[in-house]
Structure formats: structure tokens, C-alpha cells
Amino acid sequence: MASLALDNVTVDFPIYGVQKTFRGAIRSATGGLIRREGADHQHVSVRALDNLSLSIKHGDRLGIIGHNGAGKSTLLRLCAGVYEPANGRVLIEGKVSPLFNTAPGLDMDDTGYENIITCGLYLGMTREEIARKTPDIEAFSELGEYLSLPTKTYSTGMLTRLGFAIATAIDPEILVLDEGLGAGDARFAEKAKRRVDALIERASVLILASHSDALIKSLCTRAILLQSGRIMVEGSVDEVNEAYRKLNQATDTNPALSADQFLHSTSAY
């Protein structure tokens, strides 16, 4: 069965050419910790994830909540294999299907049918799977004879529908989503929602990052609150949403309040 575990994972991004602009050895930042190490503190990096451990099992629908720069996208890309940890381990059982871009591999000079093949291969489908799913992609996109034409002749809405139809045709084991998907057309809104719901239903595991409390609540069974690359709170969606609401209220009142200070100031978590 599909599962994913992070064991004391740290992700650092080295920063080059700005060493002289930092005076402190280490300081907090919106996007993690800015660190200076080595002789004369000449090595500068941003710690996007800090000693993070997390276990996601078959059937889990995990929501990731947090401010911009909290580490949500870094965590998603770590799970997808885009980033390697500086320390710790990522243990994956099953196939990870990240959907950060609804049309990976799209070539504007190729026809719609050619792009179905190219994008499908980028998303990890076999040619046999693509051939089997092409009629479904045709039907959902409603592009008809345009699929035989170069996609440079398409409108923006048509391109979005094609990419959406391809991306949501996969059969994921571990589905990694950033904010969710949209078909870009108000007329397609309900149809697109049903298709995304079906995609999520097919997945053994869902990992979703979003700023929307309602989206997290509708799709997820548990959640984590990230702040400065660390998990502040882990629990039910309602518990984590409430912690996030309290954190926002506390930082609105006192912008200098750190995550640790917030945790120590409340007995709820």
C-alpha cells in the first residue's frame, strides 16, 4: 500500500553573492531561517524545512496550512522528489504524481493529440495508458476537431481545458497538489470539480497545500500547520484551522511574535 514518511528532514537553499549583506549569524525570516556558517560566516543559506518528521499512510488526505514562506511548496516538492534533503530521509512506497503544472511538456507547435501523448508521458503514464485514456480526454476537453490542429491556434481557455483534461486523467497512488486545479472556464467549474473529486478518490494518498480553509476541510481528513519550516500543530482539520486562526490573530496584534512564543503562550496546543 502507498505511504510516505519524512524522517528528520532538513532542506537548505544556499545563497551566493550576498554574504556581506548579513550581519547576524542566524536570524528568522518569512521563508525560514537565514543561516551563516563556516569560517567568518561566509556560507549563507535559507533553511526552508527544519528537522521535519511526518508519516502519511494509505488512505490519508493531508492538508498543509501556513503563511506564504512557511515551507508548504518546499514540502510538496520534497515529497515529489524535486528537492533532495540536506539531512534526513524521505521514504516512499508507491508512485508519486505531482500536479504543480497542468500541462507539463506542452509544445505549441504540436497538435492537441501529440500533446496528449507528450504531456501524458511527462505525468508518468505509459503509451498504452495514454491510448486508453485519450477518448476520455477528448470528451472532457470538448475540443473536437481542434485536437488535430497545432495548439498555437488555441485560445487560452482551450489550452487550459486540454491541460486540465490530461492532468486529471492519471491514476495516482500518492497525489501531490498545490492549491488545487482549475479549468479556467466558469462554464466548466462544476464539471471540473467533479473531475478533481474523482481524481482524488482514485488516489491512495492525497497531500494538498492550500490557503483555503474550506478546500482543506472539504478534501482532507487531517492537517499540519507549518511555520518557518517546522510543524507547529498536527491533528484534525478543525484543530489545525483553529490554531492557524489563533496564530493570525496573535501576529496581527503582535507582529514580532514568533511561532515558538505563540506555542508557549497558549495551552491549547
Stockholm file with secondary structure:
# STOCKHOLM 1.0

chainA/1-269         MASLALDNVTVDFPIYGVQKTFRGAIRSATGGLIRREGADHQHVSVRALDNLSLSIKHGDRLGIIGHNGAGKSTLLRLCAGVYEPANGRVLIEGKVSPLFNTAPGLDMDDTGYENIITCGLYLGMTREEIARKTPDIEAFSELGEYLSLPTKTYSTGMLTRLGFAIATAIDPEILVLDEGLGAGDARFAEKAKRRVDALIERASVLILASHSDALIKSLCTRAILLQSGRIMVEGSVDEVNEAYRKLNQATDTNPALSADQFLHSTSAY
#=GR chainA/1-269 SS CCEEEEEEEEEEEEECSCGGGCCSSEEEETTEEEEEESGGGCEEEEEEEEEEEEEECTTCEEEEECCTTSSHHHHHHHHTTSSCCSEEEEEEESCEEEESCSSTTCCTTSBHHHHHHHHHHHTTCCHHHHHHHHHHHHHHHTCGGGGGSBGGGSCHHHHHHHHHHHHTTCCCSEEEEESCCCCSCGGGHHHHHHHHHHHHHHCSEEEEECSCHHHHHHHCSEEEEEETTEEEEEECHHHHHHHHHHHHHHHHHCTTCCHHHHHHHCSCC
#=GC SS_cons         CCEEEEEEEEEEEEECSCGGGCCSSEEEETTEEEEEESGGGCEEEEEEEEEEEEEECTTCEEEEECCTTSSHHHHHHHHTTSSCCSEEEEEEESCEEEESCSSTTCCTTSBHHHHHHHHHHHTTCCHHHHHHHHHHHHHHHTCGGGGGSBGGGSCHHHHHHHHHHHHTTCCCSEEEEESCCCCSCGGGHHHHHHHHHHHHHHCSEEEEECSCHHHHHHHCSEEEEEETTEEEEEECHHHHHHHHHHHHHHHHHCTTCCHHHHHHHCSCC
//
